[in-house]
């Protein structure tokens, strides 16, 4: 199953990009190779299928995969994966639950999990990220999802200070608290220190996402991970209107 959402030239370029949602195994493998190049090679994560040049796990077959592709070469240059709540319940849970006790979060109505977002370094000019978000918003709106959940990652350097600032400025309601299985200590963290957030997290909080408790430490990726939830009804109007136009 492949659904084409959008096709347009990259700004300032003759490169034509298309956005698709797919469960086609060949397309998913192309996304896994991009994820390996970004997570395994560029960022040095320890991945179980590194010898094959793939980033894979047991959740990939359960997910819909959102891809941005270069139509001239067929190359995948950006990706997200999407795990519907009902599919997670039938299959044993969410990826986020491998790092956190999610508490009441799985009971949120219309819940969907997103993650494993990455972009080819050659295409990190903002355009592919905008296409990923527009395609994601279109897909979520079409399927009627109400709450979007996922692990958002911060690099090791300055992670405690950045997480403390997220918790101070963008806290979730107490009933949405998630508890990390492997906590990253925040003792002595300074929320006033202006450690820059990664682009994905900057975008999430601008859209209205909240942080559901303290961070977990992911030793394989060497990142601090926080659970974030975006209620679709809360999405900042300027983003919702922009995504609806793009879709």
NULOBA-846507 format. One line per 2 residues: number of its first residue (from 1); their letters; for each residue x, y, z of C-alpha. Coordinates in pm, 1 decimal. Example, Ala and Ser with C-alpha at 12.3 -4.5 7.8 and 13.67 -1.06 7.14 Angstrom:
BEGIN
1> AS> 1230.0:-450.0:780.0 ~ 1367.0:-106.0:714.0
// end
This chain:
BEGIN
1> XX> 0.0:0.0:0.0 ~ 142.4:336.2:-105.3
3> XX> -44.8:665.1:-92.8 ~ 102.3:967.6:-269.3
5> XX> 34.8:1289.2:-77.7 ~ 227.1:1562.3:-253.1
7> XX> 475.3:1631.6:-529.7 ~ 666.1:1950.8:-592.5
9> XX> 1009.4:2083.3:-688.2 ~ 1245.8:2166.8:-405.8
11> XX> 1264.8:2542.7:-355.6 ~ 1541.5:2692.3:-567.7
13> XX> 1609.6:2358.9:-738.3 ~ 1491.1:2146.7:-1027.9
15> XX> 1474.0:1845.1:-796.8 ~ 1118.4:1713.1:-776.4
17> XX> 1020.6:1568.4:-441.8 ~ 719.2:1357.4:-357.2
19> XX> 567.5:1266.1:-21.7 ~ 417.0:920.0:18.3
21> XX> 282.8:701.1:297.4 ~ 366.6:336.8:239.0
23> XX> 401.8:-11.3:384.5 ~ 582.3:-141.9:76.7
25> XX> 883.8:-349.4:196.9 ~ 1121.8:-212.0:-67.7
27> XX> 1034.3:147.9:18.5 ~ 1070.2:73.4:389.0
29> XX> 1416.3:-75.4:328.5 ~ 1520.3:245.5:152.1
31> XX> 1405.6:440.5:458.3 ~ 1597.3:203.1:684.3
33> XX> 1913.6:264.3:481.3 ~ 1870.5:639.6:518.4
35> XX> 1814.9:595.1:892.1 ~ 2134.1:388.6:916.1
37> XX> 2336.7:655.7:734.9 ~ 2202.6:927.0:966.7
39> XX> 2178.3:747.2:1301.8 ~ 2450.6:485.0:1262.6
41> XX> 2714.4:658.9:1051.6 ~ 2660.9:1030.5:1111.4
43> XX> 2564.9:1015.1:1480.0 ~ 2742.3:692.6:1579.3
45> XX> 2444.9:504.2:1725.6 ~ 2488.6:135.9:1804.8
47> XX> 2242.8:-42.6:1574.8 ~ 2168.3:-416.5:1568.4
49> XX> 2178.1:-451.8:1187.4 ~ 2478.2:-232.9:1120.5
51> XX> 2649.4:-502.8:913.1 ~ 2361.9:-485.5:665.3
53> XX> 2365.8:-105.6:653.5 ~ 2012.3:-89.3:795.1
55> XX> 1840.0:58.5:1098.4 ~ 1561.3:-189.6:1174.4
57> XX> 1358.3:-305.9:1470.1 ~ 1045.6:-506.6:1546.2
59> XX> 822.1:-200.2:1512.7 ~ 896.3:-124.8:1145.4
61> XX> 656.2:-387.9:1002.7 ~ 373.9:-248.9:1218.3
63> XX> 416.6:111.2:1102.8 ~ 309.1:325.6:814.4
65> XX> 619.1:495.3:673.1 ~ 608.8:854.1:553.6
67> XX> 876.9:918.2:292.4 ~ 1004.0:1215.5:97.7
69> XX> 1158.3:1089.4:-227.4 ~ 1358.5:1245.1:-506.3
71> XX> 1145.1:1149.5:-807.1 ~ 1435.6:1157.7:-1051.2
73> XX> 1642.7:900.8:-861.7 ~ 1382.2:735.0:-639.5
75> XX> 1609.3:804.4:-340.7 ~ 1448.2:850.5:0.4
77> XX> 1572.9:1180.6:146.7 ~ 1345.3:1211.0:450.9
79> XX> 1134.0:978.1:661.1 ~ 902.1:938.5:959.8
81> XX> 733.3:624.4:1082.4 ~ 378.1:620.5:1214.9
83> XX> 235.0:359.7:1454.0 ~ -144.4:380.4:1500.3
85> XX> -257.8:320.2:1855.8 ~ -490.6:35.6:1766.0
87> XX> -210.0:-144.4:1583.1 ~ 22.9:-96.2:1880.6
89> XX> -236.4:-241.7:2117.9 ~ -284.4:-546.2:1895.6
91> XX> 91.2:-601.0:1860.2 ~ 223.4:-551.3:2211.3
93> XX> 280.5:-181.5:2260.1 ~ 450.7:138.2:2149.5
95> XX> 819.3:194.1:2080.6 ~ 811.0:470.1:2343.4
97> XX> 720.3:206.4:2603.6 ~ 1063.4:45.6:2557.8
99> XX> 1209.6:352.9:2731.5 ~ 925.4:471.4:2956.1
101> XX> 638.7:358.4:3174.2 ~ 370.1:545.9:2983.5
103> XX> 115.6:548.9:3263.9 ~ -218.5:673.1:3132.2
105> XX> -91.1:790.3:2794.0 ~ -198.7:477.4:2596.4
107> XX> -559.7:553.1:2696.0 ~ -558.3:891.5:2520.0
109> XX> -828.6:897.7:2250.3 ~ -713.8:877.2:1890.2
111> XX> -351.8:813.6:1986.0 ~ -79.0:765.5:1726.1
113> XX> 296.8:737.7:1774.6 ~ 550.6:897.0:1541.3
115> XX> 926.9:862.5:1541.1 ~ 1253.3:769.7:1368.7
117> XX> 1247.8:1102.4:1185.3 ~ 1556.9:1186.8:982.8
119> XX> 1665.7:1378.1:673.3 ~ 1954.3:1323.4:433.1
121> XX> 2227.0:1579.7:518.6 ~ 2220.4:1712.4:161.0
123> XX> 1855.1:1815.9:204.3 ~ 1862.7:1987.8:543.8
125> XX> 1758.1:2326.4:415.0 ~ 1417.2:2329.9:583.6
127> XX> 1219.4:2228.2:276.6 ~ 1220.2:1851.7:331.6
129> XX> 1134.1:1897.7:699.0 ~ 839.6:2116.0:597.6
131> XX> 726.7:1848.2:350.7 ~ 753.7:1578.6:618.7
133> XX> 543.6:1782.7:860.7 ~ 286.8:1874.6:596.0
135> XX> 257.3:1511.6:484.7 ~ 233.4:1394.1:844.1
137> XX> -34.6:1649.3:931.3 ~ -233.3:1556.3:621.0
139> XX> -219.0:1185.9:702.4 ~ -309.1:1234.4:1069.2
141> XX> -598.1:1465.2:983.7 ~ -731.2:1224.9:720.9
143> XX> -723.8:934.9:969.0 ~ -884.7:1137.6:1246.7
145> XX> -607.7:1101.6:1505.2 ~ -645.4:1324.6:1810.8
147> XX> -316.4:1287.6:1999.9 ~ 36.3:1243.7:1861.0
149> XX> 300.4:1088.7:2087.6 ~ 667.6:1015.0:2043.1
151> XX> 1018.7:1013.6:2187.2 ~ 1209.4:1329.6:2102.9
153> XX> 1587.9:1313.8:2131.8 ~ 1844.6:1565.6:2248.3
155> XX> 2221.5:1528.1:2202.1 ~ 2429.9:1439.9:2506.2
157> XX> 2605.5:1775.2:2535.1 ~ 2384.8:2007.4:2739.9
159> XX> 2097.2:1756.4:2748.5 ~ 2018.1:1794.7:3118.4
161> XX> 1989.8:2173.3:3095.6 ~ 1780.3:2155.0:2777.9
163> XX> 1546.1:1895.6:2929.7 ~ 1506.5:2103.3:3245.2
165> XX> 1402.8:2401.2:3030.9 ~ 1153.4:2189.6:2836.0
167> XX> 998.0:2066.6:3159.8 ~ 978.8:2421.1:3295.7
169> XX> 834.6:2585.2:2984.3 ~ 627.1:2309.7:2818.7
171> XX> 496.6:2072.8:3089.1 ~ 219.1:1822.4:3021.0
173> XX> -71.3:1778.6:3263.3 ~ 24.3:1558.8:3562.2
175> XX> -203.8:1277.7:3443.3 ~ 9.1:1246.8:3126.9
177> XX> 327.7:1174.0:3317.3 ~ 565.9:913.8:3173.1
179> XX> 841.7:768.1:3390.8 ~ 1180.4:682.7:3233.6
181> XX> 1312.8:329.9:3276.4 ~ 1670.5:462.4:3264.5
183> XX> 1650.0:820.4:3395.8 ~ 1890.4:1091.2:3292.1
185> XX> 1975.6:1271.4:3619.8 ~ 1871.9:1636.2:3627.9
187> XX> 2044.2:1717.0:3957.3 ~ 2214.3:2051.0:3911.8
189> XX> 2057.5:2111.8:3568.1 ~ 2015.2:2479.5:3483.7
191> XX> 1693.1:2555.6:3289.6 ~ 1808.7:2913.7:3232.1
193> XX> 2108.5:2800.4:3025.0 ~ 2019.2:2859.3:2661.9
195> XX> 2117.8:2525.6:2514.7 ~ 1967.3:2517.0:2163.8
197> XX> 1694.5:2261.8:2100.0 ~ 1722.5:2036.3:1791.6
199> XX> 1506.1:2154.3:1498.8 ~ 1245.7:1879.4:1551.4
201> XX> 1191.4:1972.8:1915.3 ~ 1179.8:2344.3:1831.7
203> XX> 908.8:2268.8:1579.7 ~ 712.2:2044.3:1814.9
205> XX> 692.2:2300.5:2095.3 ~ 598.2:2575.8:1852.0
207> XX> 312.7:2356.4:1731.0 ~ 190.5:2313.1:2088.0
209> XX> 348.0:1984.8:2205.5 ~ 408.9:1926.4:2576.6
211> XX> 669.1:1721.7:2765.9 ~ 540.6:1430.0:2975.2
213> XX> 805.5:1409.3:3246.0 ~ 1180.3:1373.9:3292.0
215> XX> 1413.8:1231.8:3027.3 ~ 1543.7:881.9:2970.5
217> XX> 1900.9:806.7:2866.4 ~ 1929.6:600.8:2546.6
219> XX> 2274.3:436.0:2554.3 ~ 2251.4:302.4:2197.9
221> XX> 2192.7:646.2:2046.0 ~ 2368.4:839.0:2325.5
223> XX> 2077.2:1079.8:2351.7 ~ 1840.4:1208.3:2617.1
225> XX> 1484.3:1120.1:2517.1 ~ 1164.4:1284.5:2636.9
227> XX> 805.7:1180.3:2571.3 ~ 615.5:1455.3:2392.8
229> XX> 244.3:1468.3:2315.1 ~ 75.6:1702.4:2069.7
231> XX> -304.1:1726.2:2096.0 ~ -414.8:1790.5:1739.1
233> XX> -683.7:2030.1:1862.4 ~ -413.3:2238.1:2031.8
235> XX> -185.6:2268.4:1729.8 ~ -97.7:2632.8:1686.2
237> XX> -331.1:2781.0:1425.9 ~ -54.3:2914.5:1202.8
239> XX> 90.6:2562.6:1168.3 ~ -246.7:2395.9:1113.3
241> XX> -335.0:2642.2:836.6 ~ 8.2:2606.4:675.4
243> XX> -12.1:2226.1:674.6 ~ -367.0:2226.1:539.3
245> XX> -255.1:2448.0:249.1 ~ 45.9:2224.3:180.2
247> X> -168.5:1911.3:188.3
// end
